[in-house]
Amino acid sequence: MTTMNFNTDRLSHAYITDDAFADTLAMAVVCGAREGGRPCRCCAHCDKASRNIHPDISVVGKLEDKLIVTVDQIRELKKDVYVVPNEADQKAYIINDADKMNMNAQNAILRILEEPPPFAVFILCTGNPAALLPTVRSRCVELKSRAIIESGEDTVAESIDERSDLEGIASEFIAALGGDNVMLMECMFKLDKLNRSDFSVFLNLARDKAVLSLREDPSLKRLVQSECVLSKAGEMLDLNVSTGHISGMICASLLACHT
């Protein structure tokens, strides 16, 4: 397992977790001296985060007179999303009661998750991820935070760090779309060995990398096709299709597409 250096490696742009881990993750996002996936808890950013006064950590939740998180709240969040951070290198947006977002609110946050600014990280807090739209879930890394917190902070760091191993597979996958069929099939063998949680992480990483690559070379047919294929893979994962069948579908679909 490699170690993710948050000063050089980009966090996923969105996470699904519960309230127990949200504050720690948000602190890691803004921390000025992150090491091995842990907020240092000593820098000025961590100090402000611990006192809930950091200007680059925003929290959205149900209003006192509402039973849901409304689309208007998400629209207000969107107004701030594309504004550069005030003090830290990145900004964290905690959405409490994410499962209480109505359909319009979920569609609004989906549009933000589809094209997020590079400095924003979204933390959707819910104990019931199944209440979220599959398209929203497919764009987020799901962290089993309650069990992680009970295991201690070192395990918290490891649960985030191990995602960096998947960065390599996602990068190989995108490179293979240039026409290296052998590399593509090797990636599929690696995917077949992933558990469902890590497979979901791979799909998000691969989708993000595909979008960035398309901006550089929009003519590559396999890259264009990969967005549709990865979205279909996310839907299959939500339907409890085995990772082996999903990786086979990805491989067959992309091998059939000329570069």
N, C-alpha and C positions, 0 to 999 in steps of 0.2 A: 504494500500500500504506500503510495506516494503521499507527501504532505502538501496540502494546498497553502500557498503563500498568498494571503488576501491582498497583499500590496501589489501583486503582479497578476494573479489569477482572478478572473471575474466570477463573482457569485452568480448563481442562478438569479434570474430577474424576479422569480416569484416562488413562494413557499406556502404550503398548507400545513398548519400545525395547530396546537392548542395554546391556551393562555399561558400555560406553565413555561413555555419555551420562547414565546414571542419577544419578551423584553430582552432576553439574552441574545437572541438572534439580531434584534434591532441594534443592540449595543455593539455586536460584532460588525455590523454594516458600517457604523460611523467611527469605530475605533481607529485611532491613529497609529497604533503599534500592535497590530494583530500578529499572532504567531500560532501556527498549527491549528488554525480554526477557532482560537479562543480570543475573546476580547481581553485586553490586558488588564482592565479594571483600574488602571492607574493614571491614564492620560486624561487630559481635560475633557476630551469627548466622552469617555466612559463615565467620568464624574458627572457631567451634565445629564447623560443618559440615565444614570442611577437615580438622579433627582428629578427625572421627568421634565427637564427644561431644555433639552437639546433642540435647537431650531430645525434640525434636519430629520427629526423623528416626528411623524404625524400619526394621530390615532383617529380612526373613524369607528363609530358604533351606533347602536340604536339610540334614538333620542328618547327622552323620558316619557313623552306622550305617544310614542310609536312602538308598534310590535315588530317592525321590520326596519332594515336598513334601506333607505329609499334611493331612487335613481338620482334625486336632486343632490344627495350627499356625495354620491360618486361623481357627479358632474362638478361639484365644488372641488373635490380631490383632483380631478383632471386639470382644472385651471392651474394647479400648483405643480403638477407632475413634471411639466416640461421646463420649469424654471430651475436653473442650476442650483446646486447646494449652497447654503449660506456659509458653512464652516468646514464641513467634512468633505471627503471626496465623493461620497455617495449619500443618498437619502433613503430612509426607510419609511414605509407606509404600513401601519398596522391596521387591519380591518377586523375589528372584533365582531363576534356574532355573524361571521361571513355566511353561515347557512341561513341567516334571516334576510339576506338580500332577496328582494323580489325579482321576478324575471327580467324586468327592465333594468334593474340595478346590475344584475349579473351580466346582461348583454353589454351594458356600459363598461363594466370593468374588463370584460373580454376584449373589447376594442382597444383598451389601453394595454392589456397583456400581449396582444398581437403585435404591437409596434411600440414597445416601451423605450424610453430614453435610456442610454447606457448607464446612467448614474442612479437609477431608481430601482429599489428592491421592494417588492410587495409581500406582505406577510398576512395571509388569510387565516384567521383564527376560528377554528370550529372543531367540535368533537364529533361532528357528523359530516364528513366530506362527501358522502353520497347525496347530500342535499344540494350540492353544487352541480351546475351543468357539466356534462362530460367534457365539453370543449374548454371550460374553465380549468377543470382538474388536469386536463392533458397538457396545459401550459404551466403547471406548477410542480415543484418537487414536494412530495408528501413526506413529512418527517414524523416518525412515531415518537413524539416528544415526551409523552407521559412516562413511558418505559425508560427513555433516555435519561430524563431528569432523576428518576429513582436510582439509576445506576451510577450517577456521579458525573461531575463535569468533564472528566477525561473522556468518558464515553460520548458525551455531547460533541466534543471536538472530533472524535473519531468518526461519528456518524456523518458529519459534514465533510471531513477530510477524504473519506473513502469515495465520495462523489468525484474527486479529481481523477481517480483511475478511469472513470467513465469518459472523462474529457478526451483521453487518448483514443478510445474506441470511436467516439463521435467524430474526432478529427480524421481518423483512418477512413471512416465511412464516407465523409464528404470528399476526401481525396480520391476514393475509389470511384466516385461518380464521374470522374474525368475520363473513365474508360478502362480502369484496371479491374477486370472481372475477377481475377484471382484474389485480389485484396478485398473485394466486395464479399466474396464467399467466405473468406477468412473472418471477416467482421461478423457475418451471420453465425458462424460457429461460436464466436465469443458471446453473441447475444443469447444464443440458445442456453448458455450456462448461467445467465443472470436470473436472480429472483424477480418477482413482479415489481417490487418497489424500485430496484435498480434499473429495470427495463423502462419504467416510467421516466426515470431521470434521464436515461439515454435518449428517449424520444424528444424530451424538451431540449437537451443539449444539441442534438442533431438538427432539430428544427431551427434553433437560433443560428447555428453555424451555416445552415443552408440559406437562410435569409441574407446573412452577411455576404456569403459567396455569390449569391444572385445579384447583389448590387455591383459586384466586380465583373461578373460575366453572365448577364441575363440570357445569353444565347445557348447555354448548355442545357440540353433537353432533359437530361437526367436530374439536374438540380431543380428544374421547374416541376418535373414529375414527382420529385421526392416530397414536396409539401403535401400533395394529395395522399401519397403512400403513407407518410408518417402520421397524418391525421387519421387515416383508416386504421392504422396500427393502434393508435390510442383508443379508438372506439372498440376495437376487438379486445384490447386489454381490459376495458371497462366491462365487457361482456364475459370476462373470465376465460377467454380463449387462451390456450397454453402459449407460453413464450416461444416454444419450438415452432408451432404453427404460424405464429405472427412473423417470426424471423424468416420463415420459408416464404411467406407471402411477400415480404419486403424484397427479398432476393429475386423471386420470380418476376415480380412487377418491374423491377429496375433492370434486370437482365433483358427483359423484353423491349426495353426502351433504348433506342440508339442514342449514343452520346451526341 
